[in-house]
Amino acid sequence: MQLLKGLKVIDLTTVVLGPFTTQILGDFGAEIIKVESLSGDIYRGVYPQKNPKMGSGFLNVNRNKKSIAINLKTQEGYEILTRLVADADIFVHNMRVSAINRLNLSYQEVSKMNKHIIYCAAPGFGSNGQYANKPAYDDIIQSISGIAGLNKDQHGIPRFVPTILTDKVSGLYALYAILAALHYRSQTGIGVELEVPMYESIVSFLLAEHLQGHIYQPPVEGLGYKRILNKYRRPHQTEDGFLAVMPYSYKNWVDLLTIFDRKDLADEEWMKEASERSRRVAELYQVIGEELQNMPTSYWVSKMEEKSIPCAPVQSLEDLMEDPHLKEVDFFFETEHPSEGPLQQIRQPVKINSKNPDTHSPAPRLGEHTVEVLEKLGYPKKDIQNLVDGQVVSTGVK
């Protein structure tokens, strides 16, 4: 079932944030026309790759899309985009304000092409702030948003979270904004301008729990969720590995302390109060760390699962590829790419009526659909060849 079938998306995004957003729209059935420069999305070049401009990262966030390569700085290229936008539903880009204005593709200009368009800009920083024209990538946003600072190592040195966190989270913010705008337009017929900046999105994401006492005015306590920040909140070492344990309810704690033969602590009066357990959680986590060292991971998992105490061993990336649960839910699947051969893919984790969304096409080669898209717009073959010869467009595929 393709929930978004019939929607046409003009996708000018690059790297991860925007492509992650539009791939999800494509997974649910929208037609995604990825408009690339003649040199292509820069993310195509990221190693490893079998063939030029078909890097593994690009392949993983650009399935279910058609690629058309256009030089938008030419009058003819701009005209092609105008015709593409005319009957589109959604227009997405992740450029800075100055860059999108140089291309003459602000909301004001694009809405002249199609007054019903849902226009989503996903820049690094909001357009009315002093950072508006700063370049932004995941490392930059992890740094300025406070994530790297919160993730200090034992020597106090800030560290990046080892995933492209801010791109993907911001991509989800853009996705829900687009879907909300689609609903609004379905009710009113009116187009919508959206701006989803990475910086503001990630600060919002971070402060959901870390605003803490500053939610009250004047503040009653400092910033930062104490349970999350205490030094004993970590996967703890067992006799043969590492285990995360997350007792949450009073019963969880009593059961865990009983397993540890720490009935003395379980019987403390303050243990019955959630607020006191929260205030003294560092002490409790310290006990967990001390006790887990005495037996193997499998022993503790067995004991805790008997009592439904939340726990999980620490898995590596390699472990994920062999995880029995992921295999049972068909999380990984294989497709055949016309130039790259067999590819292992990650399915859309959402199910629809107990079924996985269809994946109808792998990530496109640069300009793979240029001719198809132009012909659908009404360009004769001779005119298309003239555009190729004039370096206005590229088919990319020899």
C-alpha positions in Angstrom: 0.0 0.0 0.0 1.4 3.4 -1.0 -0.1 6.0 1.3 1.3 9.0 -0.5 0.8 7.7 -4.1 -0.2 10.6 -6.4 2.0 13.2 -4.6 4.8 14.8 -6.7 7.9 16.0 -4.8 10.6 18.3 -6.3 13.7 17.5 -4.3 16.6 19.9 -4.5 18.2 18.5 -1.3 21.8 17.0 -0.9 23.9 15.0 1.6 21.7 13.5 4.3 19.1 15.7 5.9 16.8 16.4 2.9 17.4 13.1 1.1 16.5 11.2 4.3 13.2 13.2 4.5 12.3 12.7 0.8 13.3 9.0 0.8 10.7 8.4 3.5 8.1 10.2 1.3 9.2 8.0 -1.6 9.0 4.9 0.6 5.3 5.7 1.2 4.6 6.1 -2.5 5.2 9.8 -3.4 7.0 10.4 -6.8 10.3 12.0 -5.9 12.1 13.9 -8.7 15.6 14.6 -7.4 16.9 17.7 -9.2 20.7 17.5 -9.2 23.4 19.8 -10.6 25.4 18.4 -13.5 28.1 17.2 -11.1 25.5 15.6 -8.8 24.8 15.5 -5.1 28.2 15.8 -3.3 27.2 12.8 -1.1 27.5 10.6 -4.2 31.3 10.8 -3.8 31.5 9.4 -0.2 33.6 6.3 0.1 33.1 3.3 -0.2 31.8 3.0 -3.8 32.1 0.5 -6.7 31.4 3.1 -9.4 32.0 6.9 -9.5 29.2 9.0 -8.0 27.4 5.9 -6.4 28.8 5.9 -2.9 27.3 3.6 -0.3 25.9 6.5 1.8 24.1 8.0 -1.2 22.6 4.6 -2.1 21.2 4.3 1.4 19.2 7.6 1.5 18.1 8.0 -2.1 16.0 5.0 -3.1 12.6 5.5 -4.7 13.6 8.6 -6.5 14.2 9.8 -10.1 17.3 11.8 -10.9 17.3 14.6 -13.3 20.5 16.6 -13.8 20.0 20.3 -14.6 22.1 23.4 -14.7 19.7 25.7 -12.9 21.9 28.7 -13.6 20.9 28.7 -17.2 17.6 30.2 -18.5 16.7 26.9 -20.1 17.4 24.9 -16.9 15.3 27.3 -14.8 12.5 26.9 -17.4 12.6 23.1 -16.9 12.3 23.5 -13.1 9.4 25.9 -13.6 7.6 23.3 -15.6 8.4 20.6 -13.1 7.0 22.7 -10.2 3.8 23.7 -12.1 2.0 20.5 -11.1 4.0 19.4 -8.1 2.7 19.1 -4.5 5.9 19.6 -2.5 9.2 21.5 -3.1 12.1 20.7 -0.7 15.6 22.2 -0.4 18.3 22.4 2.3 20.3 25.4 1.0 21.2 28.6 2.8 19.1 31.7 2.2 21.8 33.3 0.1 22.2 30.3 -2.1 18.5 29.7 -2.7 18.1 33.4 -3.5 20.9 33.3 -6.0 19.0 30.6 -7.9 15.8 32.7 -7.7 14.0 29.9 -5.9 12.7 31.5 -2.7 9.2 30.7 -1.7 8.0 33.9 -3.2 9.4 32.9 -6.6 8.4 29.2 -6.5 4.8 30.0 -5.3 4.5 32.1 -8.5 5.1 28.9 -10.4 2.5 27.0 -8.3 0.4 28.8 -5.7 -0.7 25.5 -4.1 2.9 24.3 -3.5 4.1 23.1 -0.1 7.5 24.7 0.1 9.9 23.3 2.7 13.3 24.9 3.4 15.6 22.9 5.7 18.7 25.2 6.1 21.3 25.0 8.9 19.9 28.1 10.7 16.7 30.1 10.7 16.6 32.8 8.0 15.9 35.7 10.4 18.8 35.1 12.7 22.4 36.2 12.6 23.6 32.7 11.7 21.3 32.5 8.7 24.1 32.2 6.1 26.5 30.0 8.1 27.3 26.7 6.4 26.0 23.7 8.5 26.7 20.1 8.5 26.2 17.5 11.3 29.5 18.1 13.0 28.8 21.8 13.1 25.3 21.4 14.5 26.4 18.8 17.1 28.9 21.3 18.3 26.9 24.5 18.4 23.7 22.8 19.7 25.3 21.5 22.9 25.3 17.8 21.9 29.1 17.5 21.7 29.5 19.4 24.9 27.1 17.1 26.8 28.9 14.1 25.4 32.3 14.8 27.0 34.7 12.0 27.7 36.2 11.2 31.1 38.8 14.0 30.5 36.2 16.6 29.8 36.9 16.7 26.0 33.7 17.2 23.9 32.9 14.3 21.5 30.6 13.9 18.6 27.9 11.3 18.8 29.1 8.7 16.3 26.1 8.9 14.0 24.8 11.7 11.7 22.3 12.5 14.4 21.4 16.1 13.7 20.8 15.5 10.0 18.5 12.6 10.5 16.5 14.1 13.4 16.1 17.4 11.5 15.0 15.3 8.5 12.2 13.9 10.7 11.2 17.4 11.8 10.9 18.4 8.1 8.9 15.3 7.4 6.3 15.9 10.0 6.0 19.5 9.0 5.4 18.5 5.4 2.8 16.0 6.4 1.0 18.6 8.6 1.1 21.1 5.7 -0.4 18.5 3.4 -3.3 18.1 5.8 -3.8 21.8 6.0 -3.8 22.2 2.2 -6.3 19.3 1.9 -8.7 21.3 4.1 -8.1 24.7 2.6 -6.5 24.4 -0.8 -3.8 26.9 0.3 -0.1 26.4 -0.2 2.3 26.6 2.8 5.8 27.9 3.3 7.8 25.8 5.9 11.2 26.5 7.3 12.8 23.7 9.4 16.3 24.9 10.4 18.7 22.2 11.8 20.0 24.3 14.7 16.6 25.2 16.1 15.3 21.7 15.5 18.2 20.1 17.4 18.1 22.6 20.3 14.4 21.9 20.6 15.1 18.1 20.5 17.9 18.5 23.2 16.0 20.7 25.6 12.9 18.6 25.7 14.5 17.0 28.8 17.5 19.2 29.5 15.5 22.5 30.0 14.7 21.1 33.5 14.4 23.7 36.2 14.5 26.5 33.6 11.0 25.7 32.5 9.9 27.6 35.6 10.4 31.4 35.7 12.4 32.3 37.6 14.4 29.0 37.3 14.2 26.7 40.3 17.2 24.7 39.4 19.9 24.5 36.7 19.8 23.1 33.2 20.4 19.5 32.5 18.4 16.3 33.4 20.4 14.9 36.3 19.6 11.3 35.8 20.9 11.5 32.2 24.0 13.4 33.1 25.2 11.4 36.2 28.5 9.6 35.6 27.2 6.2 36.6 24.5 6.2 33.8 26.3 4.0 31.3 26.4 0.4 30.2 28.1 -1.4 33.1 30.8 -4.1 32.8 29.9 -7.7 33.6 32.2 -10.6 34.0 32.4 -11.0 30.2 30.9 -7.9 28.5 28.7 -4.9 29.1 25.0 -4.6 30.0 22.5 -1.7 30.1 20.0 -1.9 32.9 17.1 0.5 33.3 14.9 -0.2 36.3 12.2 2.4 36.3 9.3 1.5 38.6 9.5 0.8 42.3 8.9 -2.9 41.6 11.8 -2.9 39.1 14.1 -1.5 41.7 13.0 -3.9 44.5 13.3 -6.9 42.2 16.7 -5.9 41.0 18.1 -5.2 44.4 16.7 -8.6 45.6 18.6 -10.3 42.7 21.7 -8.5 44.0 20.9 -9.6 47.5 20.6 -6.0 48.6 17.4 -6.3 50.5 18.8 -3.7 53.0 18.6 -1.1 50.3 15.4 -2.3 48.8 13.7 -1.9 52.2 14.8 1.8 52.7 11.8 4.0 53.1 13.0 6.6 50.6 13.1 3.9 47.9 9.2 4.0 47.8 9.2 7.6 46.6 9.9 8.1 42.9 11.1 11.7 43.5 13.7 10.4 46.1 14.8 7.6 43.8 15.3 10.2 41.1 17.2 12.5 43.4 19.5 9.7 44.5 19.7 7.8 41.2 23.5 8.1 41.0 23.8 6.0 44.2 21.6 3.4 42.7 23.4 3.3 39.4 26.7 2.9 41.3 25.3 -0.2 43.0 24.4 -1.7 39.6 27.9 -1.1 38.4 29.4 -2.8 41.4 27.2 -5.8 41.3 27.2 -6.6 37.6 31.0 -7.3 37.5 30.5 -10.5 39.5 28.7 -12.6 36.9 28.5 -13.1 33.1 26.1 -11.1 30.9 23.9 -14.1 30.1 23.3 -14.8 33.8 22.1 -11.3 34.5 19.9 -11.1 31.4 18.2 -14.4 32.4 17.6 -13.2 36.0 16.3 -9.8 34.9 14.1 -11.0 32.1 12.4 -13.4 34.6 11.3 -10.2 36.5 10.7 -8.0 33.4 13.5 -5.6 34.4 14.5 -3.6 31.3 18.0 -4.6 30.2 20.0 -5.2 27.1 23.6 -6.3 26.3 25.7 -3.8 24.4 25.8 -4.8 20.7 28.3 -3.8 18.0 27.4 -2.9 14.4 28.4 -6.4 13.5 26.0 -7.8 16.0 23.2 -5.9 14.4 23.7 -7.7 11.1 23.2 -11.0 12.9 20.5 -9.9 15.4 17.8 -12.6 15.5 15.0 -10.2 16.0 15.9 -8.0 13.0 16.1 -11.2 10.9 12.7 -12.3 12.1 11.1 -9.0 11.2 12.8 -8.9 7.8 14.6 -5.7 8.6 17.2 -6.2 5.9 16.4 -7.0 2.3 18.3 -7.3 -1.0 17.7 -5.5 -4.2 19.4 -5.6 -7.6 20.8 -2.2 -8.8 21.4 -1.7 -12.5 24.9 -0.5 -12.1 25.9 -1.6 -8.5 24.6 -5.2 -8.5 23.1 -6.8 -5.4 22.5 -4.3 -2.6 21.6 -4.9 1.0 18.9 -2.4 2.1 17.2 -1.4 5.3 13.5 -1.5 5.1 11.2 1.3 6.2 10.6 0.3 9.9 6.9 1.4 9.7 4.4 -1.3 8.7 1.0 -0.6 7.0 -1.7 -3.1 7.7 0.9 -5.5 8.9 2.9 -5.2 5.6 6.2 -3.4 4.8 5.9 -0.4 2.4 6.9 -1.2 -1.2 10.4 -0.4 -2.3 10.0 0.1 -6.0 13.4 1.4 -7.2 17.0 1.6 -5.9 18.9 4.9 -5.7 19.2 6.5 -9.2 22.4 7.1 -11.2 23.1 10.8 -11.8 20.7 12.0 -14.5 19.3 8.5 -15.0 15.7 9.8 -15.5 16.5 13.1 -17.2 15.1 12.0 -20.6 12.1 10.3 -19.0 11.1 13.4 -17.0 11.7 15.8 -19.9 9.6 13.7 -22.2 6.8 13.7 -19.7 7.0 17.5 -19.6 6.5 17.5 -23.3 10.0 18.1 -24.6 10.6 16.6 -28.1 13.6 14.3 -28.4 15.4 16.8 -30.6 15.1 19.5 -28.0 16.3 17.2 -25.3 19.4 16.4 -27.3 20.0 20.2 -27.8 19.7 20.6 -24.0 22.3 17.9 -23.5 24.6 19.3 -26.1 24.3 22.7 -24.6 25.2 21.3 -21.1 21.8 22.5 -19.7 21.0 18.9 -18.7 22.8 15.7 -18.4 21.6 12.1 -18.8 24.6 10.9 -16.8 24.1 7.4 -18.1 26.3 6.3 -21.1 
